[in-house]
C-alpha cells in the first residue's frame, strides 16, 4: 500500500517478545503495527491503511462511491477476520492439527472466491485497491503454508501472477518473504 502510493516511512522493526518502552507508552494495546504521524498514534492495521489512503489521496486505493466503499470495508474485514486468522493458526504451529485444519479451510475459502477474482482485473474493482494490498500477502504465502490451489482456481492464479509482477509488490518483499516462493 505504501509503495503503491509512494509514501516514504521510517520503519522500526521490534522484537515482539520485548517491545520498546516508547511503543508501550504510545499504544495501550501493546501491538504492532503502530503508526505515529506527528501527534496521531494509530494501532489497528485497517485504521492505519484507511488513514494513509485519506492522508495521501493520490492514487486513491478506496472507491469514492459510498456503497462500493462499504463493500470494500466488508471485504477487508472478512479477509482480516477469516483469512488472516487462519494464516495465524498455520504460522503458530505449522505441524499441529489446528494448522492442518486451518490450511484446509483457508484453501477452500480462497477457492470459493474464484468467481470474484475472475470478474474484474483486481479484487472487486478495475483498479488496485486496499483490498488487493491486504489479500496479496496471504496469497504470496500459500506455497509456504503448504496450500496448493486446484485447477478450478485458475482465475486466482492469474490474479496472483498479475499482483506479484507489480514492481511495487516486488520491492516490498523482505528477504524472508522472497524465499517463500519458488
N, C-alpha and C positions, 0 to 999 in steps of 0.2 A: 504494500500500500504506500509506504514511504517512497519507494523508488518510482512507482507509477506517477506520483505527484511531484517528484523531485525535491522532497523535503530532506534537508540535512539535519541530523540529530546527533547529540552526544550520547552514545550507547554505553551504559555501565553494566557489565556483567557482574552478577553477585553469586555467592555461594548460598544456595537455598537452605543449607543447614546452619549457616552463620550469617544472617542478614546484617548489613551495616546499621549502626545506630541511627544515622540520619534517615534511612528508609523506615526504620521502626518508628521514628518520631513523626514522619510525614504521613504514613499510611496506617490507619487504625486496624486494617486487616492483615498487615504484615505480609503482603502478597506482591507478586510480580505478574505482569508488568505494572510499573508505576510511571506515570508521566508527570514531569514537573515542567510547567511552562509559566515562567515568571512567578506570580503568586498563586497560580492554579495547580492543584495536585489532583490527578485522576488515577484510579486504580482498578478499573474494570476494562477488559480488552475492547468490548463493544463500545463502551462510552468513549474510550480513547480514540478508536478509529473514526467514530462519527464526529467527534470534536475536531479531529485533524482534517476531516473532509470539509467541514464547515469553515474552519480557520484558514485553510488553504483551498479555496473553492475551485481552482483550475488545475487539472481537469476534474470535473465533479465525478465522484465514484458512487453517488447515490442519485436516483432519479429525482426530478423536480416534482413530478406528479405525486400528490399525497397518497393515492391508492397504491400505486406501484411502489412508492417508498415504504409504505406499511407492509406490503408483500415481501420486500427485501428484508425488512426488520424481522419478520416472521421466519424467513429463510435463515437469517443469521442466528436467530435464537435456536432454531432446530438443529443447525449444524453444530453450534456450541454445545447444546444440551444432549444431543444424540450422538453425533459422530465423535466429537472431542471427548465425551465421557467414555465411550468405548475405546478410543485410542489410548486414553489414560490407563484404563484397565490393562490393555495389552502391554504398555510400557512398564507398568508397575511390576508385573510378574509374567514375563513372556512365556514361561513354560507352565503356568498354572492352568487349572481348569477354567477359571474365570476368564483368563486371556483367550483360551481356546474358544469359549462361548462368545466372547466379545468379537473375536476375529470373524466368526460365522455371521453374527448379527450385523457387524459393520459392512462386510462384503455384500450381504443381502440388501441392506439399506441403500448402499451406493448403487447397486444394480437396479433396484426398484426405481431409481431416479433416471434411468436411461432415456426415457421419453423427454424429460425436461432438458437433459443435455443435448438432445437431438433438435429441439425446437428452435434454438437460437444459437448464434455463434458463441455467446457467453451464457452463463447460468442466468436464465430468466430475462436476458437482455441482449441488445445488439452491441453494447459497449462493455468493456471491462469494468467491473464494479467491486465494491467491498465484499460482496458475496463470493466473487471469484478469488479475491485475496484471502478469504477465510477458508475456502474449500481446497485451494491448491496445496497447502502444506500437508493435509491429510492424504490427498491423492498421491503426492510425492512419496509418502512413507508406506504405501500399500505393499510394495515388494519387501521392505524391511519388516513389515508386520506379518509377512507370510500370507498375504491375501492376493490370490490370482483372480483376475476378472474373467468371466466366461465369454464365449464368442458373442452372445447376445448383448454384451456390454460395449460393443464397438463404438457407439456414439460417445461413450465416456472416454474410451481410449483416444479417440480423435480429439476430444476436448482437452484431455491431458497433454497430448502432443502439442497442441496449439498454445496452451498456457505455459508449458515447460520450455518452449522455444522462445518465449518473450525474453529479450535481453534484461528487462527489469526483474524478472523472476530469477534468472540465472545469476545475476550479480548479487542477489540477496542470500544465496545459499551459503551456509557455513561449510567449513571443510568436512565436518561430520555429516552434514546433510548431503553433500556431493557424493559421499561414499555409500549412500543408501540405495542408489540405483545403479544398475549395470549399463 
